[in-house]
Amino acid sequence: MEARLQATFDDAKHIVFLTGAGVSTPSGIPDYRSKNGLYTGHRNAEYYLSHTCLVQEPQVFYDYVKQNLYYPDAKPNVIHQKQAALTQQGRATVITQNIDNLYNVAKTKHLVEFHGNLYKVYCQVCGATVDWQDYLKSPYHTDDGGWLRPDVVLYDEGLNTLNVQRAVAAMGQADLVVIVGTSMRVYPFAGLLDYRSDGAQVVVVNQEKLDLGFDYQMVQADATEFFNDLQV
């Protein structure tokens, strides 16, 4: 870890981590668009993860989600753990695109799950919360026969307004923004950068450079190694 970069983290009072699927690949959860990603092997993946599919072919939606998205045995890795530690110190917020629940397992505070959480499941008829383990056994709510669904943002659906407000507020307070495990090409998540505070430093920890349209500090490294070396 370069001393100057460590000092950047040490001096920051309001860090915002913007994270995506690359944070969870070291935990054994595939990303979406890489060589072995979720979308690569399924031509119609975006349809299967759409509101249209949920409504018109609920069984198809359920089968796809159950078989491809749930990794209940996955554990948080050092990236989750170090970021969580900084949130526990009251110095950081995590805004993630991930829906895999690993940040919660790592006891992350000040967490915004921008696209929801697979492990929060509810009945579409009565709105009751249902244990995710029951959902993996059956898509029907035992109380009223209603179809269950995970509380995630599907294609064709709008974002949770409260999550957007919390994310924008965090970006406005940040003195350091750290992008990890995401190409920042998916909107409106990528648009959060437009709300960063004046003077906020932006650090990207990634194997490849990103086209963000402004200057930033690039750390071309494996994120696992970077966070393993980071002192918090």
Secondary structure, 3 states (H helix, E strand, C coil): CCHHHHHHHHHCCCEEEEECHHHCHHHCCCCCCCCCCCCCCCCCHHHHCEHHHHHHCHHHHHHHHHHHCCCCCCCCCHHHHHHHHHHHCCCEEEEECCCCCHHHHCCCCCEEECCEEEEEEEECCCCCEECHHHHHHCCECCCCCCEEEEEECCECCCCCHHHHHHHHHHHHHCCEEEEECCCCCCCCHHHHHHHCCCCCEEEEEECCCCCCCCCCEEEECCHHHHHHHCCC
